[in-house]
Amino acid sequence: MLQQMKKRMKDEKGLTLIELLAVIVILAIIAAIAIPAIGNIIDNSRVKAAKADAVNILNAANMYFTDEGAGKTTADKEALKTYVDNWGTFKDDTEVKVTNESPNKLTGTATLSSGETITFKGATIEDINEADVEPGDTISGSQP
């Protein structure tokens, strides 16, 4: 009889209910830790994309002001359209203005893929690079 029991136990394969529950609990703990971290990474990448688009616009404005010469004090989307290939987070219906100062200053609003915005008010490249912002924040130019 003992040999029959050993033979049955040897032939059984698979997981018990307790083993399955332990695996599910471990996976739930890992998911509870990982999901918020992934959400933060996604938000940070959206903000970085908006900041990169703003720097791209300021660099395009530098080329525009250099090409067009003196007398140009501001540039908008229409003036910069030949210098900017992709407006990225600065949507078509968004007003963008760059003032010809030293350094140039950007005013406009970037719309993230989540629908939230980041507003730039007289921001220079240095202001943009140094800013630690979250969706919904404003990057303002530093005061002299």
N, C-alpha and C positions, 0 to 999 in steps of 0.2 A: 504494500500500500504506500509506503514511504517512497518507493521508487517511482510509482505512478505520479505522485505529487511532484517530485523533482522533475519528471519528464514534462508535466503540464506547465510548470513554472519556467522551464527552459524554453518551451515552445512559444510562450507568450512574449509578444513584442509590442512596444508602444509606450505611451506615457500614462501615468496615473493622473487622476484629477488634481491631486495636490501638487504634483510636479508642473502641470499645466498652469495652475493658478499662480504658482511661484514665478514662472516665466512672465505671465501677464502682469503681475505686480512690479517686477523689475523693469519691464518695458514702460509701464505707466510712470514710474519714477524718472526714468531717463527722458521720457517725453515732457514731463512737467518741468524739467530743468532746461531742455534744449529749445522748446518752442519759444519762450520769451527771448532767449538769446538770439535766435534766428530773426525774430521780429525787430530787435534793435539793430542787427546788421543790415536788414533791408531798409529801415528808416535812415540809417547813416549813409547808405549808398545813394539813396534818393537826394539827400541834402548835398552830398559831394557832387552829384551830377548837376544840380542847380548852380552850385558854386563854380564848377568848371565851365558851365555855359556862360555865366556872368563874366568870368575872366576871358573867355573866348571873345565875347562881345567887346570888352574893353581893348583887347589886343587888335581886333578888327577896326575899332575906332581910332586907335593909334595910326594904323595904316591909312585910314581915310583922311585924317587930319594932315598927315604927311603928304599924301598925294594931292589933296585939294588946296593945300597952301594956307596962307594966312587969311584971316577974315571969317573963317568958319568957327562959330562959337559953340554950336550944338550939332548933334547928329541923331537922327531917329532911325526907325527900321527902314524907311524908304531910302535914306541916304546910305545906309550900311548894307543894303541887300546884295550888292556885288562883292562885299567883303566877308559876309557870313553865309556859309553854305547851309548850315542847319541851326535853327534857333533853339532846338532842343526843348527845354522846359519853359522857354519864353514863347508862349503860344501866339498864334496869328493875331488874335484879338487883343493882345496885351500891348500896352504902350511902353516903349523903351526910349530913353533919352540919355545920351552921353554928352557931358559938357567938356569943352576943350579947355582944361586947366592943367596945371602941373602938380600932381598927376591927374589924368582924366577921371571923371566921376560918373558912375552909372546910377540911374534911377529907373526902376521897373519892378515887375513882379514875375517871379518864376512859379509855375504851377506844377507841382509834383504829380507823379502818376497816381498817387493816393487821393488827389483832389485838393490837398492842402497847399498852401502857398508860402513862399519866402519873399519878403519885400526888400528891395535894395533902395536906399535913399542916400544919394550922394556918396556911394561907396567906391573906394579905390581898390585896386588889386590887393594891396596890402591889407586893407580892412576886410576884404572877402577871405583872404587866406588865413588871417588870424582869428576870424569869428568862429565861435563855438555855438552853433545855432541848432535849433530843432524845427521841425515843420511848424509853420505859423509865426515864426519869429521875424524880426526886421534887422537887417544889417545896415547901420547908418555910418556915414562918413565920420572919421575922427575929426575933432575940432582942433585947430592949430593952437 
